[in-house]
Amino acid sequence: MTSAKTSATPTSADTRADAPPLVEIRGLSYSRNGRPILDGVDLRIPRGKVTAIMGPSGTGKTTLLKLISGQLEPDAGTVLVDGQDVNRLGRKELYRLRTRMGMLFQSGALLTDLDVFENVAFPLREHTRLPEPLLRKLVLMKLEAVGLRGAARLMPSQLSGGMARRVALARAVALDPMMIMYDEPFTGQDPISMGVLVALIRQLNDASGLTSIVVSHDVDETASIADYIYIIANGKVMCQGAPGAIAAETSAWVRQFMDGLPDGPVHFHYPAAPLEQDLFGDAAGVAAITAADVADGEAR
Ligand SMILES: Nc1ncnc2c1ncn2[C@@H]1O[C@H](COP(=O)(O)OP(=O)(O)OP(=O)(O)O)[C@@H](O)[C@H]1O
């Protein structure tokens, strides 16, 4: 008799190569005040993996996370999360789905009048009716996972920036979400804290069977833990691939972004008249920069 092969955990079953992605985005467009931010973006976030979304400042990465969590509504396209179209869900269903999405935003401050323990306990008290002894165990386990069980009774004002970010991370995973979205998790961290956070994101992802989306400008750190990278610019996916493939990519645009080169297809200089003309010509030279010059400069 042959026994059917069963997976040890639901997570290992979900991460099969043929499993549908946890997040699937098709033809997503979004504009603000008539200005297109995202323009026909297609993207797949596989289960159990760390997917990085990178791109220049102001290119719509945070906007994309807000569209995934249903905080914003797209002009066109669909966002499927765990098979559910977030823009077709009723309020209650969307709320329920959101409790399964952990978020760690750069500005995700801790509640200053609650200690570390109570900050992590907060979502559990809000969304569950767990008996106190069980809640206590869960909070301590989450704090243990980020290395801060010993800091449970400290107040946020007594924490370093890196510790505060780790407490926020413990709080973000308190409800055991299926996925976690990080928006610039390394900003303002010293190299040691950054190294700790980088390792922690990968560790939490793998140990808890999470799916992680990391939006970051920190190219090397992010590439070091990502399974797959999307680079977004001008409202579109400019490039995508495994970190090795992106590292081997030769396009001038991708090289400028990944290698942090000050000049390239994205210009260092805002379009201007020749320097000699500005310095030694008449003042009209400055006024002579027309809207057409600017448009031409941006198109180059
Ligand atoms: N509330 C808002 N009102 C109007 N415009 C906005 C608002 N929020 C964002 N934008 C604009 O939308 C565009 C995309 O912003 P978004 O924050 O998504 O970019 P980003 O890629 O995350 O940038 P960064 O890397 O600097 O955080 C930017 O041009 C920004 O100015």
The ligand as an SDF file (V2000), in Angstrom:
LIG
                    3D

 31 33  0  0  0  0  0  0  0  0999 V2000
   -1.3470   61.6430    0.3360 N   0  0  0  0  0  0  0  0  0  0  0  0
   -0.7990   61.9830   -0.8270 C   0  0  0  0  0  0  0  0  0  0  0  0
   -1.2950   62.9890   -1.5550 N   0  0  0  0  0  0  0  0  0  0  0  0
   -0.7810   63.3280   -2.7590 C   0  0  0  0  0  0  0  0  0  0  0  0
    0.2800   62.7130   -3.3240 N   0  0  0  0  0  0  0  0  0  0  0  0
    0.8320   61.7050   -2.6480 C   0  0  0  0  0  0  0  0  0  0  0  0
    0.3350   61.2740   -1.3620 C   0  0  0  0  0  0  0  0  0  0  0  0
    1.0760   60.2260   -0.9470 N   0  0  0  0  0  0  0  0  0  0  0  0
    1.9900   60.0110   -1.8980 C   0  0  0  0  0  0  0  0  0  0  0  0
    1.8640   60.8890   -2.9250 N   0  0  0  0  0  0  0  0  0  0  0  0
    2.6770   60.9560   -4.1400 C   0  0  0  0  0  0  0  0  0  0  0  0
    2.6310   59.6810   -4.7650 O   0  0  0  0  0  0  0  0  0  0  0  0
    3.9080   59.3540   -5.2980 C   0  0  0  0  0  0  0  0  0  0  0  0
    4.3220   57.9930   -4.7910 C   0  0  0  0  0  0  0  0  0  0  0  0
    4.5270   58.0670   -3.4020 O   0  0  0  0  0  0  0  0  0  0  0  0
    5.0320   56.8330   -2.5700 P   0  0  0  0  0  0  0  0  0  0  0  0
    5.1390   57.2670   -1.1440 O   0  0  0  0  0  0  0  0  0  0  0  0
    4.2000   55.6510   -2.8730 O   0  0  0  0  0  0  0  0  0  0  0  0
    6.4930   56.6060   -3.1980 O   0  0  0  0  0  0  0  0  0  0  0  0
    7.6880   55.7140   -2.6660 P   0  0  0  0  0  0  0  0  0  0  0  0
    8.2470   55.0100   -3.8490 O   0  0  0  0  0  0  0  0  0  0  0  0
    7.2420   54.8570   -1.5300 O   0  0  0  0  0  0  0  0  0  0  0  0
    8.7030   56.8240   -2.1570 O   0  0  0  0  0  0  0  0  0  0  0  0
    9.8630   56.7430   -1.0600 P   0  0  0  0  0  0  0  0  0  0  0  0
   10.8050   55.7000   -1.5520 O   0  0  0  0  0  0  0  0  0  0  0  0
   10.4500   58.1010   -1.0770 O   0  0  0  0  0  0  0  0  0  0  0  0
    9.2050   56.3790    0.2450 O   0  0  0  0  0  0  0  0  0  0  0  0
    4.8750   60.4630   -4.8910 C   0  0  0  0  0  0  0  0  0  0  0  0
    5.0790   61.2870   -5.9990 O   0  0  0  0  0  0  0  0  0  0  0  0
    4.1430   61.2020   -3.7950 C   0  0  0  0  0  0  0  0  0  0  0  0
    4.4570   62.5620   -3.8540 O   0  0  0  0  0  0  0  0  0  0  0  0
  1  2  1  0
  2  3  1  0
  2  7  2  0
  3  4  2  0
  4  5  1  0
  5  6  2  0
  6  7  1  0
  6 10  1  0
  7  8  1  0
  8  9  2  0
  9 10  1  0
 10 11  1  0
 11 12  1  0
 11 30  1  0
 12 13  1  0
 13 14  1  0
 13 28  1  0
 14 15  1  0
 15 16  1  0
 16 17  2  0
 16 18  1  0
 16 19  1  0
 19 20  1  0
 20 21  2  0
 20 22  1  0
 20 23  1  0
 23 24  1  0
 24 25  2  0
 24 26  1  0
 24 27  1  0
 28 29  1  0
 28 30  1  0
 30 31  1  0
M  END
$$$$
